[in-house]
Structures are given as C-alpha cells and as structure tokens.
Amino acid sequence: MRTVIENAAIATVDAAGTEYPLGHLVVDGGVIESVGPGPADVPADRRVDGTGCLLTPGLVNTHHHLYQWATRGYGQQSDLFHWLVELYPVWAGLDESITRAAATAGLLRLALTGCTTAADHHYVFPRHGGDLLGATVEAAAEVGIRLHAVRGSMDRGISDGGLPPDSLVETTEAALAGTQAAIERWHSPSPDAFVQVAVGPCSPFSVSTPLLTGAAELARSTGVRLHTHLAETLEEEQQCQGEHGRTPVEYVQDLDWLGPDVWLAHGVHLSDDAVKTLGATGTGVAHCPTSNARLGTGIARVADLLAAGVPVGLGADGAASNEDGGLGGELRQALYQTRIRGGAATLTARDVLRLATAGGAACLGRSADLGSLEPGKQADVALWRLTGIDHVGIADPVAALVFAALPPLKLLLVGGRTVVEDGLATQIGAAAVAANLGAAAKSLARKAGLHR
C-alpha cells in the first residue's frame, strides 16, 4: 500500500537538518520511498492532506518501566532510594495479567504522544509471577508500536546489601539464563523488527559484579545491546565509592560496560572526566527529565554530553516516577531543564527534536532504520496538527511542537501502518485499556495490603 502525505511542514531530522515549509512524504510497503518539497506527483492508495500540520519522525523512547503504570501516585515526596523501598514490596505482587494491563496502557499513552518505538526495562520478576516479559511483548503487538524489550535483572537483595526484598531477586545464574532465553525467543536483528531484546541488569546497587560481567559477555556473544541505570543519584555515587572505591562510570568501565553498544539511563551526576569517557567510548545516555525532577535527583548535563559526542536520547521513565507517561512532553522538559542549568542558548527546539528521534535511534542501535525521514528508512512518522488555539500564530512549526502544548496527532504511522488517527488509537480501544488498568492497579494494591 502506498501512502502519500502532502501539504505539511516537514522536519526530516536528517544529518543536515533538512526541512520543507511545505512538502510531501511517500510511503510504500512500510518504508519511506521519498520526501521532498511541494506535492507528490505519484499514484497512491491513500492521500493524507497535511495542511496546517508538522511531519516529523516518530519519537523514540529510550527508557521506560511499563509495569509501573499500575503504581502511579505512590511515594509522592520520596527520593529515589526511599521511593524504591516503598514500591518494591508492591511490585512483588506483579503477575502476567497486571503487567499486560499496565504495559498496554503505557504503550498506548506513548503512541498517543507521538512515540513509535519504546525501550522497556523490565527487571522485576517475582517468584510465581509468570511470563511478565511475554505479557509486555504481547501488549506492544496489540498497540502496534515497536518494542525494545530490555530483559532486566537483580541478584542483590537486602541480605546482600541491596535495596530490593530477597523475594524479588534472582540468582545470578537464573538471571543470565532468563536473559538468554529472552534473546532466543524474541530478538530480531531485521531492519523492520518490531521486537528487539537488550541485556539490562538493573543498577550497581541491586546487581552483583558477576552479573554485570556475565551480562556484558552474554550481550556481546549474541550481538545485542546493553542497558542499565547509572549515575542517577548522589547516594548511588556514595555507595559505589564506598564499596568499590570508584565512581559509577569508573566501576562499569572496569567491567567492560562502556562502548557504542551500551546506553545508560539518567547519567545525572557525572564529572567532567566521566562525560569525556562516555564521549570517547560512544556510550549513549537516556535523558529522563520529568522523572529526574519528580524524584529530585538533579538535572543531567545534556549540553555537555552532546558537546562531548555522547549519543543522547529521551526517556519517559516509569509512570510511577512520571505519572504523565507520554514522550512528547519530554521535549519541552528537556529543553527547559537544560536551559535552567546552562542558559537560554544551550539547547534549541530542533536540538530536542533530534534527541527524541535520531538521538534515541542512535542509543538503541537503530540509526540505519529509524529516527529520521529519509528514503529507505522505516515509515515511522508523526503528523502533528497545529491548527488549534494552542499553536496558531507560531510561525515556526518546530517551535510550536516544542514550546507550546503538545499538539494532537492527525496521524501516527509505524512501519506504514496507522496506529493513531485524529487523536484516537486505531488498533485498540482506549476505554477498555483504561478499565483494565484500573482493575490491575487495585488488584496490585490489594496484594500489598493497601487500600487505594
């Protein structure tokens, strides 16, 4: 099926930053056939009039915890460590049904805010919880967006000096075996893959050194990427220094955990040397501005990371530390927080659009396939309607997208298939998703002995 979108302003986010005040995009067989100025003089099965709209690549979410959609509103005044201590016992009640309901809701919210690819870091596997990763993969297929399933793990419970309850951690051997099984079951290296798998031990304060080293060996032997939380809080820095005599970046570098096949979540507390190290090794960073603000962890050095050549993408993070859960709003958050840190000249609207698209694709190792509107790339595109009161009068459409309220979607395509049209999901019913989420949240609270 050939789809033509025309009469739209277009921000391709290619390497040259090519834009068209009025242009067209042609999609054929799930792939971008052409993009350029003016109308498209080609036959089409479907023509979409983009008058008054901005066309961009679909947004790429580089860090999320979809299961957390069932625990929004908890720990409202807590910093990260206290927030985790409060929530780990609740997450101990996760099962397949709850996880599927939470993941479906989270992925739907992401799609409705322009996201076409989401990396989900699932590291909580309660005993007798069932196939939680499989439930997330099924949810992504139902919503219709691409999933990078990061098979997380923890093997360091309270009895070993970690934060999670012992009932929530796996043995090192079980964690590695479960990760390898996930790779064999779901990972596809194809350019049009809808599911890829990454290896993701949770964090230095919940994972042993043998699990970190084993995870790196497993990822590189199977050709998949590595992901973990790092340098999120000052407490993490202090713990790492106390236990290993190293900063978090120095510690993981000792374990061969830096490189162009690695992306790290947060990277808030980084020294000048750490920023240089990430740039020199090509290690990516998933910047999660709303979550960092919600938990009071600090403001990441985004401008410095970019100047050092670090691939930087945006992440919504888990909905328990970002109750909005969308990705589109992270563009403005990233822009504003970076300007608070370094001034109004540090980041532009186009810079943050690149973070949310091409930057995210680079973090996930998908630059050849996703992240920009170029012939031969996957047809993951977002058509934003700028004709309402929130945007009319802003002459620059990219500024309208980033500085003003998040525009409604006229169209969201993933691999050329319609996932959102005129602000509504086309693959799944939002009302049923909301009802299932509400029931799941209540069930999880009851399991934890809470009345919510």
BELSUL-V695453 format. One record per residue. N is the residue number from 1. PSI is psi as a letter, one per 20 degrees, with the letter a starting at -180 (NA if undefined). OMEGA is omega in whole degrees, -180 to 180 (999 if undefined). D_LAST is the distance of its C-alpha to the last C-alpha in whole Angstrom. Layout:
n=N psi=PSI omega=OMEGA d_last=D_LAST
n=N psi=PSI omega=OMEGA d_last=D_LAST
This chain:
n=1 psi=p omega=178 d_last=48
n=2 psi=p omega=178 d_last=49
n=3 psi=p omega=177 d_last=47
n=4 psi=p omega=172 d_last=48
n=5 psi=p omega=-177 d_last=46
n=6 psi=r omega=-180 d_last=49
n=7 psi=k omega=-180 d_last=49
n=8 psi=q omega=164 d_last=46
n=9 psi=q omega=-175 d_last=46
n=10 psi=p omega=170 d_last=46
n=11 psi=o omega=-174 d_last=44
n=12 psi=h omega=-175 d_last=45
n=13 psi=k omega=172 d_last=44
n=14 psi=a omega=-175 d_last=47
n=15 psi=h omega=-180 d_last=49
n=16 psi=i omega=-178 d_last=51
n=17 psi=k omega=-176 d_last=48
n=18 psi=p omega=177 d_last=50
n=19 psi=q omega=176 d_last=49
n=20 psi=p omega=178 d_last=50
n=21 psi=h omega=177 d_last=50
n=22 psi=o omega=-174 d_last=51
n=23 psi=a omega=-177 d_last=51
n=24 psi=q omega=173 d_last=50
n=25 psi=p omega=179 d_last=48
n=26 psi=p omega=179 d_last=49
n=27 psi=p omega=178 d_last=47
n=28 psi=p omega=178 d_last=49
n=29 psi=k omega=178 d_last=47
n=30 psi=j omega=-177 d_last=44
n=31 psi=q omega=176 d_last=46
n=32 psi=p omega=180 d_last=47
n=33 psi=g omega=179 d_last=51
n=34 psi=q omega=175 d_last=52
n=35 psi=p omega=-177 d_last=50
n=36 psi=a omega=-178 d_last=53
n=37 psi=q omega=174 d_last=54
n=38 psi=a omega=-180 d_last=55
n=39 psi=r omega=178 d_last=54
n=40 psi=o omega=-178 d_last=54
n=41 psi=m omega=180 d_last=57
n=42 psi=q omega=174 d_last=56
n=43 psi=q omega=-177 d_last=56
n=44 psi=q omega=172 d_last=52
n=45 psi=h omega=-179 d_last=50
n=46 psi=p omega=176 d_last=47
n=47 psi=p omega=-180 d_last=48
n=48 psi=p omega=178 d_last=45
n=49 psi=o omega=-178 d_last=46
n=50 psi=k omega=179 d_last=44
n=51 psi=p omega=-180 d_last=46
n=52 psi=j omega=-177 d_last=44
n=53 psi=r omega=172 d_last=42
n=54 psi=p omega=178 d_last=41
n=55 psi=p omega=178 d_last=41
n=56 psi=r omega=167 d_last=40
n=57 psi=q omega=171 d_last=39
n=58 psi=q omega=-178 d_last=36
n=59 psi=q omega=-177 d_last=34
n=60 psi=o omega=180 d_last=33
n=61 psi=o omega=-173 d_last=30
n=62 psi=i omega=179 d_last=31
n=63 psi=p omega=-179 d_last=28
n=64 psi=r omega=170 d_last=24
n=65 psi=n omega=-171 d_last=21
n=66 psi=h omega=-179 d_last=20
n=67 psi=h omega=-176 d_last=18
n=68 psi=i omega=176 d_last=16
n=69 psi=i omega=179 d_last=15
n=70 psi=i omega=-178 d_last=12
n=71 psi=k omega=175 d_last=10
n=72 psi=q omega=176 d_last=11
n=73 psi=i omega=176 d_last=10
n=74 psi=q omega=171 d_last=10
n=75 psi=l omega=-170 d_last=13
n=76 psi=h omega=179 d_last=14
n=77 psi=k omega=-174 d_last=17
n=78 psi=q omega=168 d_last=18
n=79 psi=r omega=-170 d_last=22
n=80 psi=g omega=-173 d_last=22
n=81 psi=g omega=179 d_last=22
n=82 psi=h omega=177 d_last=20
n=83 psi=g omega=179 d_last=17
n=84 psi=g omega=180 d_last=19
n=85 psi=h omega=178 d_last=18
n=86 psi=h omega=-171 d_last=15
n=87 psi=h omega=-179 d_last=14
n=88 psi=g omega=179 d_last=17
n=89 psi=h omega=177 d_last=15
n=90 psi=g omega=-180 d_last=12
n=91 psi=i omega=177 d_last=15
n=92 psi=i omega=179 d_last=17
n=93 psi=j omega=-180 d_last=15
n=94 psi=p omega=171 d_last=16
n=95 psi=a omega=-176 d_last=19
n=96 psi=g omega=-176 d_last=21
n=97 psi=g omega=180 d_last=19
n=98 psi=g omega=-179 d_last=16
n=99 psi=g omega=179 d_last=18
n=100 psi=g omega=179 d_last=20
n=101 psi=g omega=-180 d_last=18
n=102 psi=g omega=-179 d_last=17
n=103 psi=h omega=179 d_last=20
n=104 psi=g omega=179 d_last=21
n=105 psi=g omega=-179 d_last=19
n=106 psi=g omega=179 d_last=20
n=107 psi=h omega=177 d_last=24
n=108 psi=g omega=177 d_last=24
n=109 psi=g omega=178 d_last=22
n=110 psi=g omega=-180 d_last=25
n=111 psi=g omega=-178 d_last=28
n=112 psi=i omega=176 d_last=27
n=113 psi=k omega=170 d_last=28
n=114 psi=j omega=-176 d_last=31
n=115 psi=p omega=178 d_last=30
n=116 psi=i omega=178 d_last=33
n=117 psi=p omega=-178 d_last=32
n=118 psi=p omega=172 d_last=29
n=119 psi=o omega=-179 d_last=29
n=120 psi=p omega=-178 d_last=26
n=121 psi=n omega=-179 d_last=26
n=122 psi=o omega=-175 d_last=24
n=123 psi=j omega=-179 d_last=25
n=124 psi=o omega=-178 d_last=22
n=125 psi=n omega=179 d_last=23
n=126 psi=q omega=176 d_last=22
n=127 psi=p omega=-179 d_last=24
n=128 psi=j omega=179 d_last=24
n=129 psi=i omega=180 d_last=22
n=130 psi=a omega=-174 d_last=25
n=131 psi=m omega=-175 d_last=26
n=132 psi=h omega=179 d_last=24
n=133 psi=h omega=177 d_last=26
n=134 psi=h omega=178 d_last=28
n=135 psi=h omega=179 d_last=25
n=136 psi=g omega=178 d_last=25
n=137 psi=g omega=178 d_last=28
n=138 psi=h omega=180 d_last=28
n=139 psi=g omega=180 d_last=25
n=140 psi=h omega=178 d_last=28
n=141 psi=h omega=-179 d_last=30
n=142 psi=g omega=180 d_last=28
n=143 psi=h omega=175 d_last=28
n=144 psi=j omega=178 d_last=31
n=145 psi=r omega=-178 d_last=31
n=146 psi=q omega=-178 d_last=33
n=147 psi=p omega=165 d_last=31
n=148 psi=n omega=-176 d_last=32
n=149 psi=o omega=179 d_last=30
n=150 psi=o omega=-179 d_last=30
n=151 psi=o omega=-178 d_last=30
n=152 psi=r omega=-180 d_last=28
n=153 psi=q omega=172 d_last=29
n=154 psi=p omega=176 d_last=28
n=155 psi=j omega=-176 d_last=30
n=156 psi=n omega=-180 d_last=30
n=157 psi=a omega=-177 d_last=27
n=158 psi=h omega=-177 d_last=27
n=159 psi=i omega=178 d_last=30
n=160 psi=j omega=178 d_last=32
n=161 psi=j omega=178 d_last=31
n=162 psi=a omega=-180 d_last=28
n=163 psi=h omega=-173 d_last=25
n=164 psi=q omega=173 d_last=23
n=165 psi=q omega=-180 d_last=22
n=166 psi=h omega=-179 d_last=26
n=167 psi=i omega=-178 d_last=24
n=168 psi=i omega=-177 d_last=23
n=169 psi=q omega=177 d_last=26
n=170 psi=r omega=167 d_last=29
n=171 psi=q omega=179 d_last=33
n=172 psi=g omega=-178 d_last=35
n=173 psi=g omega=-180 d_last=37
n=174 psi=h omega=179 d_last=34
n=175 psi=g omega=-180 d_last=33
n=176 psi=h omega=179 d_last=36
n=177 psi=g omega=179 d_last=37
n=178 psi=h omega=179 d_last=33
n=179 psi=g omega=178 d_last=34
n=180 psi=h omega=178 d_last=38
n=181 psi=h omega=178 d_last=36
n=182 psi=g omega=178 d_last=34
n=183 psi=g omega=-178 d_last=37
n=184 psi=h omega=-175 d_last=39
n=185 psi=h omega=-169 d_last=37
n=186 psi=h omega=-170 d_last=36
n=187 psi=p omega=174 d_last=38
n=188 psi=p omega=178 d_last=40
n=189 psi=j omega=-176 d_last=43
n=190 psi=q omega=178 d_last=44
n=191 psi=h omega=-179 d_last=44
n=192 psi=j omega=-176 d_last=42
n=193 psi=p omega=173 d_last=39
n=194 psi=i omega=175 d_last=36
n=195 psi=p omega=168 d_last=35
n=196 psi=q omega=-177 d_last=36
n=197 psi=q omega=173 d_last=35
n=198 psi=r omega=-179 d_last=35
n=199 psi=p omega=-170 d_last=34
n=200 psi=m omega=170 d_last=32
n=201 psi=q omega=-165 d_last=31
n=202 psi=g omega=-173 d_last=28
n=203 psi=q omega=-179 d_last=30
n=204 psi=h omega=-178 d_last=32
n=205 psi=j omega=175 d_last=30
n=206 psi=j omega=-175 d_last=28
n=207 psi=p omega=179 d_last=32
n=208 psi=r omega=176 d_last=35
n=209 psi=g omega=178 d_last=38
n=210 psi=h omega=178 d_last=39
n=211 psi=g omega=178 d_last=36
n=212 psi=g omega=-180 d_last=37
n=213 psi=h omega=178 d_last=41
n=214 psi=h omega=179 d_last=40
n=215 psi=g omega=179 d_last=38
n=216 psi=g omega=179 d_last=41
n=217 psi=g omega=-180 d_last=43
n=218 psi=g omega=-178 d_last=41
n=219 psi=g omega=-176 d_last=40
n=220 psi=h omega=177 d_last=44
n=221 psi=h omega=-179 d_last=46
n=222 psi=i omega=176 d_last=44
n=223 psi=k omega=177 d_last=44
n=224 psi=r omega=-174 d_last=40
n=225 psi=r omega=-178 d_last=38
n=226 psi=q omega=-178 d_last=37
n=227 psi=q omega=173 d_last=33
n=228 psi=r omega=170 d_last=31
n=229 psi=q omega=177 d_last=30
n=230 psi=q omega=175 d_last=32
n=231 psi=l omega=-179 d_last=33
n=232 psi=h omega=-175 d_last=29
n=233 psi=r omega=175 d_last=29
n=234 psi=h omega=178 d_last=32
n=235 psi=h omega=177 d_last=30
n=236 psi=g omega=178 d_last=31
n=237 psi=g omega=-178 d_last=35
n=238 psi=g omega=180 d_last=35
n=239 psi=g omega=-179 d_last=34
n=240 psi=g omega=177 d_last=36
n=241 psi=g omega=-179 d_last=39
n=242 psi=h omega=-176 d_last=39
n=243 psi=h omega=-172 d_last=38
n=244 psi=i omega=-177 d_last=41
n=245 psi=k omega=-175 d_last=43
n=246 psi=q omega=170 d_last=42
n=247 psi=r omega=178 d_last=40
n=248 psi=g omega=180 d_last=37
n=249 psi=g omega=178 d_last=40
n=250 psi=g omega=-179 d_last=42
n=251 psi=g omega=-178 d_last=41
n=252 psi=h omega=176 d_last=40
n=253 psi=h omega=177 d_last=43
n=254 psi=h omega=-176 d_last=45
n=255 psi=j omega=180 d_last=43
n=256 psi=l omega=-176 d_last=44
n=257 psi=j omega=174 d_last=41
n=258 psi=q omega=179 d_last=42
n=259 psi=r omega=-177 d_last=44
n=260 psi=i omega=176 d_last=44
n=261 psi=j omega=-177 d_last=42
n=262 psi=p omega=166 d_last=39
n=263 psi=q omega=-172 d_last=36
n=264 psi=q omega=178 d_last=34
n=265 psi=p omega=171 d_last=30
n=266 psi=f omega=-179 d_last=30
n=267 psi=l omega=-176 d_last=34
n=268 psi=g omega=-173 d_last=33
n=269 psi=n omega=-177 d_last=35
n=270 psi=p omega=174 d_last=38
n=271 psi=r omega=176 d_last=42
n=272 psi=g omega=180 d_last=45
n=273 psi=h omega=180 d_last=46
n=274 psi=g omega=177 d_last=43
n=275 psi=g omega=179 d_last=43
n=276 psi=h omega=-180 d_last=46
n=277 psi=g omega=179 d_last=45
n=278 psi=g omega=178 d_last=43
n=279 psi=g omega=-178 d_last=45
n=280 psi=h omega=-178 d_last=48
n=281 psi=i omega=-179 d_last=46
n=282 psi=k omega=-180 d_last=45
n=283 psi=p omega=-178 d_last=41
n=284 psi=r omega=178 d_last=38
n=285 psi=p omega=173 d_last=35
n=286 psi=o omega=-179 d_last=32
n=287 psi=p omega=-176 d_last=31
n=288 psi=m omega=-169 d_last=28
n=289 psi=g omega=-177 d_last=28
n=290 psi=g omega=179 d_last=24
n=291 psi=g omega=179 d_last=23
n=292 psi=h omega=180 d_last=25
n=293 psi=g omega=-178 d_last=25
n=294 psi=g omega=-179 d_last=21
n=295 psi=i omega=177 d_last=22
n=296 psi=k omega=-175 d_last=25
n=297 psi=h omega=180 d_last=27
n=298 psi=a omega=-178 d_last=30
n=299 psi=p omega=-178 d_last=32
n=300 psi=q omega=-178 d_last=34
n=301 psi=m omega=-173 d_last=38
n=302 psi=g omega=-178 d_last=38
n=303 psi=g omega=179 d_last=41
n=304 psi=g omega=178 d_last=43
n=305 psi=g omega=179 d_last=41
n=306 psi=g omega=179 d_last=43
n=307 psi=h omega=179 d_last=46
n=308 psi=i omega=179 d_last=46
n=309 psi=j omega=179 d_last=46
n=310 psi=p omega=171 d_last=42
n=311 psi=p omega=-179 d_last=41
n=312 psi=p omega=174 d_last=38
n=313 psi=r omega=178 d_last=35
n=314 psi=q omega=176 d_last=31
n=315 psi=q omega=174 d_last=28
n=316 psi=h omega=-174 d_last=25
n=317 psi=r omega=-175 d_last=23
n=318 psi=q omega=-176 d_last=20
n=319 psi=i omega=175 d_last=17
n=320 psi=i omega=173 d_last=15
n=321 psi=j omega=175 d_last=18
n=322 psi=n omega=-171 d_last=19
n=323 psi=i omega=175 d_last=16
n=324 psi=g omega=173 d_last=19
n=325 psi=i omega=178 d_last=20
n=326 psi=r omega=179 d_last=24
n=327 psi=h omega=-177 d_last=27
n=328 psi=h omega=-179 d_last=29
n=329 psi=i omega=180 d_last=28
n=330 psi=h omega=178 d_last=29
n=331 psi=g omega=-179 d_last=32
n=332 psi=g omega=178 d_last=32
n=333 psi=g omega=-180 d_last=30
n=334 psi=g omega=179 d_last=32
n=335 psi=g omega=-175 d_last=35
n=336 psi=g omega=-179 d_last=34
n=337 psi=h omega=179 d_last=33
n=338 psi=h omega=178 d_last=36
n=339 psi=h omega=175 d_last=38
n=340 psi=h omega=-178 d_last=36
n=341 psi=g omega=-169 d_last=38
n=342 psi=i omega=179 d_last=41
n=343 psi=r omega=-172 d_last=42
n=344 psi=i omega=-177 d_last=42
n=345 psi=i omega=-172 d_last=45
n=346 psi=h omega=-176 d_last=43
n=347 psi=p omega=179 d_last=41
n=348 psi=r omega=177 d_last=42
n=349 psi=h omega=180 d_last=40
n=350 psi=h omega=176 d_last=42
n=351 psi=g omega=-177 d_last=41
n=352 psi=h omega=173 d_last=37
n=353 psi=h omega=177 d_last=38
n=354 psi=g omega=176 d_last=40
n=355 psi=g omega=-174 d_last=37
n=356 psi=i omega=-176 d_last=35
n=357 psi=e omega=-178 d_last=37
n=358 psi=h omega=179 d_last=40
n=359 psi=g omega=177 d_last=39
n=360 psi=g omega=178 d_last=36
n=361 psi=h omega=178 d_last=38
n=362 psi=g omega=179 d_last=41
n=363 psi=h omega=-177 d_last=38
n=364 psi=j omega=-180 d_last=37
n=365 psi=k omega=-176 d_last=41
n=366 psi=k omega=-176 d_last=41
n=367 psi=h omega=-179 d_last=43
n=368 psi=i omega=-172 d_last=46
n=369 psi=h omega=-170 d_last=44
n=370 psi=r omega=168 d_last=41
n=371 psi=i omega=177 d_last=40
n=372 psi=r omega=179 d_last=43
n=373 psi=n omega=-178 d_last=45
n=374 psi=q omega=179 d_last=48
n=375 psi=p omega=-180 d_last=50
n=376 psi=i omega=178 d_last=49
n=377 psi=r omega=179 d_last=46
n=378 psi=q omega=-177 d_last=43
n=379 psi=m omega=173 d_last=42
n=380 psi=o omega=-171 d_last=39
n=381 psi=q omega=178 d_last=39
n=382 psi=p omega=177 d_last=37
n=383 psi=o omega=-173 d_last=38
n=384 psi=p omega=-180 d_last=37
n=385 psi=p omega=-177 d_last=38
n=386 psi=k omega=-174 d_last=39
n=387 psi=j omega=-178 d_last=40
n=388 psi=r omega=-177 d_last=37
n=389 psi=h omega=-178 d_last=37
n=390 psi=h omega=-171 d_last=35
n=391 psi=h omega=-179 d_last=38
n=392 psi=p omega=-179 d_last=42
n=393 psi=i omega=174 d_last=44
n=394 psi=o omega=-172 d_last=43
n=395 psi=h omega=-178 d_last=46
n=396 psi=o omega=-176 d_last=45
n=397 psi=h omega=178 d_last=42
n=398 psi=h omega=175 d_last=41
n=399 psi=h omega=178 d_last=40
n=400 psi=g omega=179 d_last=39
n=401 psi=g omega=-171 d_last=36
n=402 psi=g omega=-173 d_last=35
n=403 psi=h omega=-176 d_last=36
n=404 psi=a omega=177 d_last=34
n=405 psi=q omega=180 d_last=31
n=406 psi=p omega=-178 d_last=31
n=407 psi=q omega=173 d_last=33
n=408 psi=q omega=178 d_last=32
n=409 psi=p omega=168 d_last=33
n=410 psi=h omega=-178 d_last=36
n=411 psi=p omega=171 d_last=36
n=412 psi=p omega=178 d_last=35
n=413 psi=p omega=173 d_last=37
n=414 psi=o omega=-174 d_last=37
n=415 psi=k omega=180 d_last=40
n=416 psi=i omega=-179 d_last=41
n=417 psi=p omega=-177 d_last=39
n=418 psi=p omega=178 d_last=37
n=419 psi=h omega=176 d_last=33
n=420 psi=p omega=175 d_last=32
n=421 psi=p omega=-178 d_last=34
n=422 psi=l omega=175 d_last=34
n=423 psi=j omega=-177 d_last=31
n=424 psi=q omega=176 d_last=29
n=425 psi=q omega=-179 d_last=29
n=426 psi=i omega=-176 d_last=32
n=427 psi=i omega=-170 d_last=31
n=428 psi=q omega=-179 d_last=27
n=429 psi=p omega=-176 d_last=25
n=430 psi=h omega=-178 d_last=23
n=431 psi=g omega=178 d_last=21
n=432 psi=h omega=178 d_last=21
n=433 psi=g omega=179 d_last=19
n=434 psi=g omega=180 d_last=17
n=435 psi=g omega=179 d_last=16
n=436 psi=h omega=178 d_last=16
n=437 psi=g omega=179 d_last=14
n=438 psi=g omega=179 d_last=11
n=439 psi=h omega=-180 d_last=11
n=440 psi=g omega=180 d_last=12
n=441 psi=g omega=179 d_last=9
n=442 psi=g omega=179 d_last=7
n=443 psi=g omega=-179 d_last=10
n=444 psi=g omega=178 d_last=10
n=445 psi=g omega=179 d_last=7
n=446 psi=g omega=178 d_last=8
n=447 psi=h omega=-179 d_last=11
n=448 psi=j omega=180 d_last=11
n=449 psi=k omega=-179 d_last=10
n=450 psi=q omega=177 d_last=6
n=451 psi=o omega=-175 d_last=4
n=452 psi=NA omega=999 d_last=0
